[in-house]
Amino acid sequence: MRYIRTASLKRLFSLKRHSFDEELPKECQFSAEENQATTEQFQKPTWKCFSYEEIFAATNGFFSDNMVGKGGYAEVYKGILEDGQAIAVKRLSKTANDERKEKEFLTEIGTLGHVSHPNVTSLLGCCIDNGLYLIFQFSSKGSVASLLHDEKLATMDWKTRYKIAVGTARGLHYLHKTCPRRIIHRDIKASNILLAADFEPQISDFGLAKWLPSQWSHHSIAPIEGTFGHLAPEYFMHGVVDEKTDVFAFGVFLLELVSGKKPVDGSHQSLHSWAKPILDRGDIKEVIDPRVGDDYDVIQFNRLAFAASLCIRASPIWRPTMSEVIYFASFTI
């Protein structure tokens, strides 16, 4: 299969492991001011270009039993490298349009290649032989959506829900404020929050992400892409995207965590339209997942419910930033 910019991709991704301390191609370089914005407590990311033989062997030839996820443009397989490391290989679908596949590939690697945070999925590398592949650390617990809504699994306890809320908030704060570039994710939802073995959440799937230059207040985007039930009104109606777009989606995500309900129910009612009048009149106990019963921290629940009520406000002006969300919910960064 031939891709539009295969030659440029191969120049960008040499077969050796790259460190971000090394010289980068001009299109990947940051200004000195932007480099200083990187938080020192997190190690700078590294990635490598894997050979097709490596990932083919790791996934047992992309054996169907190793598939752990499938979306509109990609399939994800679990694999084990020769050194025993568990990986997730995201293979972009052969049925998708070539230009669309390459765009999403470049967007995701161009974004994740420059971030490093415990609550953002860790990119190990890529492969551009026999298709386009992204390689990540494997998140052994799957997604929040799968654990929260699978009726065959035990009910997610409150401690785990709160930990997921805290970690996701920290990850989004990093993307918006302390990452070398302002990153708007555009698709924050439970299925895009993966969980490590200790249930630490990691924001994943950056195919729709946008870098927002510091001098820009927002992006104007067409066509509208994302997931129904999570789209902020100004984005859905006018294509306006900034940090508040993610804040709205995070508010829906908080409601999903607290209530155990899906973002859109069988009657096509959105979760935020169901929850908003309940929160406005102060009957917040009606929002708690009945499966949790009384086994939850009331103070923590009140904080999350309050934060969610602020995040889902119709006007982006009246929504908090993620810094303010963390303050209102009494999270520490």
Secondary structure, DSSP 8 states (H G I E B T S, - for coil): ---TTHHHHHHHS-SS-EETTS---GGG---HHHHHTS-TTS---EEEE--HHHHHHHTTTT-GGGEEEE-SSEEEEEEE-TTS-EEEEEEE-TTS-HHHHHHHHHHHHHHHTT---TTB--EEEEE-SSS-EEEEE--TT-BHHHHHH-TTS----HHHHHHHHHHHHHHHHIIIIISSSEEE-S---GGGEEE-TT--EEE---TT-EEE-TT-S-EE-SS--S-TTT--HHHHHH-EESHHHHHHHHHHHHHHHHH---SB-TT--BHHHHHHHHHHTT-GGGTS-TTTTT-S-HHHHHHHHHHHHHHT-SSGGGS--HHHHHHHTT---
